[in-house]
Amino acid sequence: MKATLSSLITIIVISGLHTLVDSLGSASTTAISYGSATVCGIVAGEATQRVQCFRDGKTIRVLPNVSFQAISGGRNFLCGLRSGGLSLFCWETRALVKSSFEPKRLYYSGTGQLADVTVGDDHVCAREVNSGEVRCWRGGDRRGKSQFPSPGVDLKFSKITSGNGFSCGILKNNSRIFCWGGSEIGAEIQRQFGDLSMLNLVAGDSHACGLARTGFLVCKGKNESGQLDVPFSSAFEFSGLALGANFSCAIRQKNGLVACWGGTNRLQFNFESLQHVSFESIVAGLDSVCGLTTWNLSVICWGPGWSNEPNLQSSLPLDTIIPGPCVQSSCSVCGMYLNSEYLCDGSGNICKSCQHELPLAVPLPRPEPPQSPDLQPIPAPTKDHENKLSLAFLIVGSVGAFAGICAIIYCLLFGGLCGFLHSRIYNSAQPSVADANVDFSASNGPNLPPLRSFSIRRHSSRALGRQRSGSSSVHIDKAENFSLSELAAATNNFSVENKIGSGSFGTVYKGKLSDGREVAIKRGEISTKTKKFQENDSAFDSELALLSRLHHKHLVGLVGFCQERDERLLVYEYMSNGSLHDHLHNKINTEKNTIILSSWKMRIKIALDAARGIEYLHNYAVPQIIHRDIKSSNILLDSNWTATVSDFGFSLMGPESDIESMSTKAVGTVGYIDPEYYLFNVLTTKSDVYCFGVVLLELLTGKKAVFKNEEDGTGPMGVVEYAGPLIAARQLYKVLDKRVRLPEINEAEALDLLATSALHCVNLEGKERPNLSDIVANLEKALALCEDSRVSFSTITYSTPSD
């Protein structure tokens, strides 16, 4: 939930800092309405970013079914700001409901855009974007009371927040704190902050915390339970904040982990099970906290006011929640959130905070399987492992100094610190695959069962790869150059009926050329936004350059291209049986699907085909090619059910040797992207291996890379998180796709081999993953087992976790 040097180094721009701050009285994409124990979130992956809530063990619809950009909760009520900021709705959450919360519109304007909707105990405030003025209303079920006071039109604010009976804000002219509402505690908080210049502010019930201009976290207000006693911290160590009645919580910027202090029982806010979970944001009620996990964007709640201790295998049964509002702007300052277009379903972008870099998508701790003498569980992550994935560096200074410091930090990271980390991370050296006997049992670490040893020589050395690639290199001029009119005629003028999918830079249509050839035509999106056009142009150039020189049975064939004015189109061989994703997940009841949905042998064959295609990219192309977006929707099937790897828009030419790596901005798809690449932006072929491991788990389980677990009603879950622990515990039968008949004896052994290979592929550390040549060899043996061939295998052994 949902991973480079730029992510390790947090760049602070003092003059334009934005921070994710979420609390009792601040807006977010999640919210707690305390008193009624209601948790709500804004749903991702749909054209409408609607609000969904959870209360009393069931999910509740929230009307109207329109897009919202932020929500905030108070005592027994909830408010939400519609996308665009022109209307504000509130809902009472205490009332008994059958299936939905009914709205009450608090504000509407054709031009007065609002932001920073903040809900206190029983009042609501919001800031006008253009003027900086603040409007306030009485909310919830407290009828008959006087209107909650506003601070006045003369005061202009850059940020506001609300607590119990008071609101505070940061003044635009001097960045100082001003509070209003007639509450003594509000006046006391303002007095204690005094002349401090603040970047942000978050209110709890009777205290407030925020980052000063120096970057240090400062808390003021009441301190009966130590809620003001901020742990020792360095500048800009904390980002997201959540404050309750007598406690404070914050997200550590370097790794997304949560730290809490204060409270009547501190342990109630610091469960052991949360020590390794990375969060995008957190929100608080009076005595509970909820967080949006980085790993799969699901919601977990904990604290004394929450009825259950956090069960990290069963997060709240809400749909995937967006980590930020979907906006129409281009995110040019601090970049776009990974998979932003998918999360907003094409209706906008999610912009990253300038301060809060995305942390590692650390998987949730896995359940321990039943203990038996021959069964060993996967151990929970250790503190040593946490430290390895938690490094961060702060750089503040001039542009010239920044460049020098970056160079020093780069040397430290990939030089001296590697020894400190016991060579566990950044080591991309791959084991030789030219040896006669390849055995993973010595290199996969203590957590995973070893892959089989096998005795077939894999001729895949770098030298051999260069010879093969060099002898068959093809130049772009070998691809056909089509006119736009030819391709328009082939697709019935790019009609909706001819649309068959989408790719890295555009829409894919089925077409029929004048000579009768059936083709797939990818047409790049024409955008007036310069950045978007440049991205599409880059993806077009990448695919054209790579596919025009690559010829392999298991790589999609390029027929030609078209480049006229702003139009960019690529023409491919048509794959009549669609994508692997369609057959596994779209639940289309056709005869075409039967062969995949009912045959383990066919699934293994498709996995082997795809592995051979990726192996060619890694070992035989010169220079090697890293795909960066391996997923089931990019594995296509021709009329003979031969699988081919497609969509090279994100692909990069790799380093000259396997032990080298590249520093590049992480791209990919949620659920598939390598967590190590996501965090460190250091790219090797092992990133493709992780993605392919997820595809193998899809083939085994029939589950999507990220899915909603309908069996126990929990929230979004990754297939790695779902299947990994059970495979490691020799309980593969529990995760096998039930749409396929039970495997026969030989098939069972083949699936065991496939599952063990998948488990090694999705190891968190790239150096402990196999390479594609070894995976191909294992899949060859699995397929041979299904065909009942006489092949010699070694016995599977399971290593015992070491201390």
N, C-alpha and C positions, 0 to 999 in steps of 0.2 A: 501498500500500500502502500498512493503508492504511495545511474547513480554514480579528477582532473584537477588539474592544477588550479583552474579558475574557481572550482567549487571549494577547494581547500583554502584558497586565499580569499577572504571576504573583503571586498573593496568598499570602503566607506567614503561617500561623497557628502561631506558635512552640509553643504548648502542645499542639497536636494534629497534629504533622507526621508524614506517612508518605511514604516515598521508595521508588521502584523501585530496588532494588539487586540486581544479579545478578553472580555470579562463579563462580570455581572451587568455592567452598563455600557458595553461597546458592541458595535456591529460586527458580524462575521457571516460565514456561510453555514454555521451551526449555532444553536442557541439552546439554553435551558430555561424553561418556565418553572421556577421552583414553587413549592407549595402543592402543585399538582403532579410533580415528578414527570414532566413532559420534556422530551428532547426532540428537536427538529433540525432539519438540514435542507439545503437547496440541492436538488437532484442533478447529477451530471449525465452526459451522454444522451440527452433528449433535446429535441428542438425547442421545447419549453422548459426553462429552468424553474420548475415548480417547487413548492415547499411540501415536504413530507414530515410527519411527526410520529413519535412512538410514545405510547402511554398505556399502562396497565396491561403489558404483554402483547399489544397489538399495534399495527401501524394505522395511521389515521390520515386521510386526505385533507388537504387544506385548500379552501376555495378563496379567490378564484384561481382557476388553473392557468395562470399566466407566469411570465418570467419575473423572478426577483433577483436583485443584486446583493441584498444584505438583510439579515434578520437579527433581532435582539430580544431577549426574554426578561420578564419581571415576575412579580408574584402573581401567579395564576393568569397571566396574559402574555401575549407575544405580539411583536410588531414586525412588519417587513416592508422594505422599500422596493418598489417595482423597478425593473430595469429601466434606466433612463432617469430615475429619480424624480418623476413628475407626480407620483401618487404614493401615499402611505396608508397601509392597512394594518389593523390590529385584530386579534382573535382572543376570546376568552377561553382558557384551557381547563378551567376547573369544572365547567358545566358538563353534564353527561351528554355524550354524543354517540350516535349510532355508527357513523362512518366518516364524518368530516367536521372540521371546524368552520363555522360561518364567519365571514369577514365583516368588519365595520371600517368604512373608509374614513380616515382621519384628516386627510389632506389631498387636494388635487389642484394642479395648476398646468396651464398650457406652456408656460415658460420658466417658472421658478423651480429650477432643479435643486433637489435636496441631496445631502450626503450625511454620513456620520449619524445615522439613526441610533439613538442610545436610549435604553429603557432602564429606569431605576426601579425602586420598589413599586411605585404606583404611578409613575409619570413617564412621559416620552418627550424627548427633545431631538431636533435635527437641525443641521446647519445648511443654510443656503449657499450653494456653490459659488455663485458670482459675487454676492455681497459680503459673505462671511457672517451675516446676521444669524441669530439662533431663534428658532420657534419652539415653544413647549406646549404640551397638552397634558391634561390629567387622563390617565389610562386605566385599564383593568376594570374591576367591578366596583370601584369606589365612587358611587354616584352621589351627587348632591354636594360635593366638595368644591371649593373655589378653584379657579383655573390655576395651574401651576405657573408661577411667574417666569417670565423670560428676562434675560439680562439687559435688554434694551437695544435699540437700533444703533446707538453710538459705539457699541463694542463690536469689533470684528474678530472672528476666531478662525484659526487654522485647523483646530481639532477640539472635539468635545467628548465628554464621558459622563455617566450618571451613576449615582449611588443611592443610598436610602434617604430620600428626602432632600437631596441636593444634586446639583450638576456642576461640573467644572470644565474649563476649557483653556486652551493655550491662545493667548492674544496674538494677533497677527503682527502688531507693531513692535513688540518687544519680547515675545516668546515667554512671557511670564504667566503664572497661573491666576485665573480669576474664577471664583465660585459664586453661585447664587442659589436661591430657593428658600432662604429663611432658616436653614438648619444651622445649629451651632457647630456641628462637626464640619460642615462645608466651610464656614468662616475660619475654623481652626486649621483645616488643611491649607487654605490659602495663606494664612499667616505663617505656617511652618515652611512652606515652600519659599516664601519671601521673594527675594530678587533672583532666584535661580532661573536660568534660561533653559527651557525644556524643549525636547524634540517631540515627545509624545506623553500621554497621560492616560491612565486606566484607573477606574474607581471600583472599589469593593463596597461592602455594606457601610463601613465607617472609616475607610482609609483609601489612599490612592498611591499608585506607584507609576513611575515613568523614567525614561532615559533623559538625563541632563545632556546639555550640549557637549560635555566632556565624554559622553558615552557610558558613564556609570549609572547604575540603577539606583534610584532614590525613592524611598517610601515615607509617607507622612500620614498623620491622623492618629487614631486610637491604636494602642499597642498592648491590649490585655493579654494576648496569647502569643506574642512574639511575631505578629504578622508584618512588622516593620523591620525585623532583624534580617536584613538581606545578607545571604552568605557572601563570604569574601569573593570578589569577582574582579576581573580585569575590564577595561573599557570595551563596551559593545559585546560583552559575553552573552547577554540575554537578548532575546527578541520578543517572541509572543508572550503575553502576560494574561493571567486569569486570576481575579481576586474575588474571594467570597466574604463570609461574615467575619471570620477571624483567622484567615490564612491567605497566603499568596503563592502562586505558582508561576513559573516562567519556563520557556523553552530555551535550552542552551543552543546558541546559534551554530556552534561548530558541529553538532551531531544530531540535533532535533530531539534530544532526550529532555525529559521534564524534571525540574527541581522544584520542591515545595518547602515552605517553612511556615511556622506558626501553627495554629489549630490546637484544639484541646487534646488531640491525640495525633501527633505528627505521623505516626506509622500508618494511620488510616489514609494518608495522602501519598504514601511512598511504598507501595506494594513491591515486593521483590520481582513480581512478574512484569512490572513496567520498566525495569531498569535497562532493558535493551530494546525498547520500542521507540521508534522515531516518529515524531508528530509534525504535521504541517501547521496546525493551530490548536488552541485549547480555549474552552469557555468554562465559566463557573456559575453555579447557583450559590445559595447561602452556604451549603455544606456538602457540595459535590462538584466534581470536575468531569468534563467530557472532552475528548481529544479526537482529532481527525488524523488517522494514521497515514504516514507517508507510503507505507508498503502497498496498501490497496484502497486508500481513501474511504475506509470504513470508520465507524464511530465506536469508541470504547469509553465507558463511564466508570468512575470510582469515587470513593470518599464515604464518610459516615452517613451521609444523607442518601446514598444510593443503596438500594435494597440488596444487591448482590455484589460480592467482590468481583473485580474485573476478571472475566473468563475470556482470555485472549484467543481461545479457539471458537468463541461464539460472540462476536461483537453484535451490536444492536442490529436488528433486522431491517435497517433502512437501506435504500438503494445507494449506489456510489454517490458520494457528495463532492461537489466541486470545491477546490481549494481556494478559489477566489472568484470575484464576479466576472462574468463574460461581458467584455466591452468591445466597442467597434473601433477603438483606436489601434494603432499599429505597434504598441509596446516598444518603441524605439529606444527608450532610455535604459531600461534594465533587462530587456529581453522577455521572451514569451515562455510561459510555463510549458514543460514537456507535454506533448499530446494535447495541447490546448484546443486545437480544432476538433479533435474527437470528443473531448470533455464538454465542449460547447455545441457539439453536433453541427458545426459549420456556421453557427449564428454569432460568432465573435471570437475574441481571444482572451486568454487569462494572462495578465501581465505579472511578471515576478516582481517582488518587492526589491528595492535597491539594496536594502540591508540584508534581507533574509534569504540567503542562498539555500537551495534545496538540499536537505541532508540525504544521507544514504537511506535507501529503501530497505531498512533492516527487516527481515521476515519476523513475524511474530513467533515467540517461543513455541516449539512444537510439543504436542502432548506426548507424555511418556507411555510407551506401550506396556502391556502386562509383562512382569518380570518372569523369566524362566532361565534355567541354566544355559540354554543355547541361544538366548535372545538378548541382545544388548540395545538399549535405547540410544537415540541421538542425544548427547548431552546438551544442556542449554549453553548459550554463548558465555564465555568467561569474561571477567573484567579485563584480562589481558587483550582479548579480541576486541572488546569495546574500545580500549585505548588505541588500538591500531587503526580503527575506523573513525576515530574522533579527533584527529589532528586538525587544528585550524590556525591560521596566522592572520594578524591584523596589520594592515598597511595604511598609514595616514601620512600624507605629506605631498610634496610637489610631484609633478609628472616625472621630472627627471629622477628624483629620489625613488619614486615608485618603480621605475624600470630597473634601477640598480638593485633594489631590495628583492624584486622578483627573481633576478638572476641568482642572487645569493640563496633565496629560499629553494629555488629549483635544484641547485647543487646540493643543499642540505637534504631535501626530500629523497633525491635519487642517489645520494652518496652516503653521508654519515648516518642519516636516520634509518637507512635500510638495515644497518647492523643492529640498531636499537630495536627495530621491529622483528628481529630474528629472521630476516629475509622471508617474511610470511606474505607480504603484499608488495606489489609492483614487480615481482619477479616473474617475467613472462617467458622464461626459458622453457621450451617444450622438449619432452623426451624424444630421443631419436627413434624414428620409425623404420630405420633401415636395418635394424638388427634382426636376427633370425627369430628371436623369441621376445615378444613384447609382453610385459607383465605390469599391471598397474598396482599390484598389491603393496608395493613398497613406496608408492608416491602419492597415494590418495588421502593420507591422513588417517587419524583414528576413528573418524565419525562414520565412514561409509564402508559397506562391504566391497571387497576388491572385485574388479572385473575379472573375467576369465583370462587365464593365460592362453595364448594360442600360438601355433607354430607355422603360420604361413608368412613368408617373407613379403613385406610391403615395399614395393619399389617406388618410394615416394621421396627420395632425397631431393634437396634443392637443385642439385646439378641436373638430375633427370628431368625435373620439372621445367627447367629452363630450356632444355633441348626440345621437349615436346611442344612447349608454347612457341618457341622461336621458329620451329619448322612449320607452324600452321598459322602464323599471325596473318590477320586480314586487315586491310586498311578501310577507312570509311568509304572510299570511292567504290568499294564492292557492293555497298548497300544501294538499293534503288532510290532515286530521287523523284518523289511523286509531287504532283501539283495539288493545291488545295481543292480545286474543282474535281479532280479524280477521286479524292478521298471523301468529299461531300457526296458525290454520286454513289460511292460504294456504301455509304451509311444512311442513305435516304435523308441527306442533309442533316446528319447527326441527330436523328430523331430519338425521342425518348424510348420508342420501341426497340431501338438498336442498342441502347445502353446496357452494358453487362457488368459494370463495376467501376472502380476508381483505382488510381495508382498514386505514386509519390508526388506527381505534379499535375495531374489532371484526370479527366473522365475517360473511361475505356468503352469503345463501341465495337460491336460486331459489324464487319463489312464484307462485301463481296466485290472483288476487283473485276474489271472489264473482261479479263481472261478467265474468269470463273473461280479464281482462288479465294478461299475463305480466309479472312485475316482478322486480327484484333487491332484496333487503332486507338492509340492513346492521344487525346487532344489536351494540350496544356491550357490551364485557365488563363484567360486574358484579364489582367487586373490593371487598374489605373494606379494602384499603389506601387511605387518604384521598388520597394523592398520585396514585395510578393512576386513581382515580375522577375526580379533578379534571382530569387530562389527557384522559381519554375525554370528559368533559363539555365541555371546551374544544373538542376536535375536532368533536364533534357540533354545537355552537353555530356553529362556523366554517363547516362544510358547509351547515348549514341557512340561515344568513344569506346566504352567497354564492350558492348554487345557486337559492334562491328568487327571486333578482332577476336571474339570468343566463339568457338564452335564446339559444342559438346552436346551429347544426347540428352543430358539432364539439365541443360540451361535453355531457357526459352529462346527461340531463334528470331533474329531481327531480319525482317524483309526489306524495310526501307524507312525513309523519313520524308518530312516536308517542312520547309522553313521559308515562309513567306511573310514579310513584314513582321507583325507581332505574333503570328501563328507559329506554334511549335507542335509537330505531330510525329509520333513514332508508329511504325507498322510492324506487327509481330505475326508469327505463326499463330493460327487460331487453335486454342485448346478446347475441344468440343465438350469435354466433361467437366469444365469449370475448375473451381479451386477445392483444395482439401477442406478448407474451412466450411464451404457450403455443404459438403457432404456430411461432415461431422456435426455441425451445429445448426443448420437451417431447418432441419426436421421436414425436408421435402419428401413426401412419400411417392417416390418414383422408382422405377426399376433400375435406373442408373445408380441410385444410392445403395441398392441392395448389396452389390458386390463389395462395397467398402464397409457398410454398416454391419454386415454379417460374417465377414471373413478376417480372421487374424492374419492369415497368410498374406492377403492383399495389403493389409495395413503395414506389415513388416516390409513388403516389397516397395511400397510407396516411400517408407522411411529410408530404405536403402537407396532408392533412386535419388532422392533429395540429398542424402549424405554424399553420394558420388558427385553430384553437381557442385556442392559446397567444397568438397575435397579438391576438385579441379581448380576452383578459385584460389584456394589457399596454397596448394602445393605445385600446381603446374602452370599457372599464369605467371608471366614475368613482366613487371613486378606483380607480386601476389595481390589479390583483391579481397577486401573485407566487405561483406555485403551490408552489414549494420541493421538490417531489418528483416531477418529471417522470421517468418511466421506462417501459420497454416494458410492464410489468404494469399500468400505469395508463392505457394506451391501449387502449380497448375497440372491438370491431367489431360492428356490427349485422348484420341479415340481408342487407343489400345491400353489405356490406363497407365501409361508411362508418365511418371512425375517429372516435372521440370521446375527449376527455381526461376522466379521472375522478379521484376521491378528492381532495377539497379540504380534508381534515382538517388539513393543515399549512399551508394557504394563508394569506397575510396581505394586507391592503389596503396597497398601496404608497404612496410619497410622491406629492405633487401633480405633480412634474415629473420628467423623465427624469434630470436632473442631480443629483437628491437621492438619498440612500441612508438606510437604516435600520440601526441597531445592534440586532441580535437574536441570540439563541443559535442556532447552526447546527443544522439538522436536515436529514435527507435519507437517502439510501441509499448504502451502500458501492459504489464504482465509478461512481456518477453525480454525487455531490455536488461542487460547484464548489470546488476547492482554495483559492481566494482567500477565499471565504465561510467555509470550514472553519477557516481560520486566524484571519481578522480579524473574523468575525461581522458584517461590513458587507454588507448585503443590497441588491442592485439586481436589475433584470430580467435582467441579464447572467448571474445565477446560474442562472436557468431556461434561458438559451441554452446554457450549458455542458452541463446535463443533457440537453437535446435533441440536442446534438452527439453525445453518447454513444449515444443512440437511433439516430441516423443511421448511426453506425458499426456498430451491431448489425444494422441492415437490410442494410448492405453486406457484412458479413463472416459473418453468421450466428452470431457468437460472443456469449457472455454479456458483460455489463459487466466482470465478473471471472471468469476461467476458468482451468482447469488445462491448460497447453499439452501435449497428448498427442503432438503431432508430434515434439517433441524431448525429451520427458520432463522438462521443467522445471516449477517450482512455479507458484503462482498468478500470473496476469498480467492486467493491465487491457487492455481493448480499445483504449483510447487509446494505451497504450504499444506495443501490438502493431501497430496499423494506421497510426498517425500518421507514423512515419518513412518507410514504404514509399509512402504516398500522396504525401508531400512530395517523394519521389524519383521520382515518375512511374512507380511500379511497382504501380499499383492492382490489376492483374490477379493479383498474388500473394496478395492478401487477400480477393478476392471469394468469396462463398459458393459452394462447388462443387456445392451441391444445385440451383442454378439453371443453366440452359443458358448457354453463352457468349453475351454480348450481341452484338446486331447493331450495325452501324456507328452508327446513330442512338442506340441504347441505350447504346453505349459512351461517346458524348459526353455523354449525359444522366447516366450514372453518374459521369463525370469531374466534372461540375458538382456533383452531389450530394456527392461525396467532398471536393471543395475547400471546399464550404460547411461540411461537418462539421469539417474541419480548422481552419477559422477559429473555429467555435463552441467548440472545446475549447482555445483559447489560454489559457495560464495567467493572463494578465492580462485582467480583465474589460473594460477600455476598448478592447482590441484585438479584441473579439468583435463580430460584426454584431448588429443587432437583428432581431426576428422579422419585421418587414415586409420587410426585405431578403432574409431566408431564404425567405419565402413567394414572393417574386418569382422567386428562383432555382429553386425547386422547380416553380413554374408552367412555367417554360421547359424544365426537365428533362422534365416530363410531356408537354409539347407535342412535344418531340423524339421521345419514345416513340410518340406518336400520328402522327408523320411530318407534322406541320403545318409550314407555311412561316413560320418565325419567324426574324427577323434576330438574329444573335449576334455579339458581338465576339470576337476571338481571345484565347485564354488566353495570358497571358505569365507567366513565372516570374521573380520578383525575385531578385537576387543578394545573398547575405548581406553586410552591410557590417561594417566594423570597429567 
